[in-house]
């Protein structure tokens, strides 16, 4: 399994995308404000995603 690094853009949970802000042992903390439709989705600004549950879109 390839783990994301700080600054990578990842995709998870059916198309949500965000920028990795911190890498933990089992997960990453992601800033969701990267998405153009962030305000429309009514989401929290940050979330935690397990390494098993995302793909790296851009390094």
Residue pairs with C-beta under 8 A, 6 or more apart in sequence:
1 51
1 52
2 56
3 23
3 28
3 51
4 10
4 20
4 23
4 28
4 51
4 54
4 56
5 20
5 23
5 59
6 20
6 21
6 22
6 23
7 19
7 20
7 59
8 19
8 20
8 56
8 57
8 58
8 59
9 17
9 18
9 19
9 20
9 34
9 56
9 57
9 58
10 17
10 18
10 20
10 28
10 30
10 49
10 54
10 55
10 56
10 57
11 17
11 54
11 55
11 57
12 18
12 30
12 49
12 53
12 54
12 55
13 49
13 53
16 32
16 35
16 43
17 32
17 34
17 35
17 57
18 30
18 31
18 32
18 33
18 34
18 35
18 47
19 30
19 31
19 34
20 28
20 29
20 30
21 28
21 29
21 30
21 31
21 46
22 28
22 29
24 48
26 50
26 51
27 48
27 49
27 50
27 51
28 48
28 49
28 51
28 54
29 46
29 47
29 48
30 46
30 47
30 48
30 49
31 45
31 46
32 38
32 43
32 44
32 45
32 46
32 47
33 45
35 41
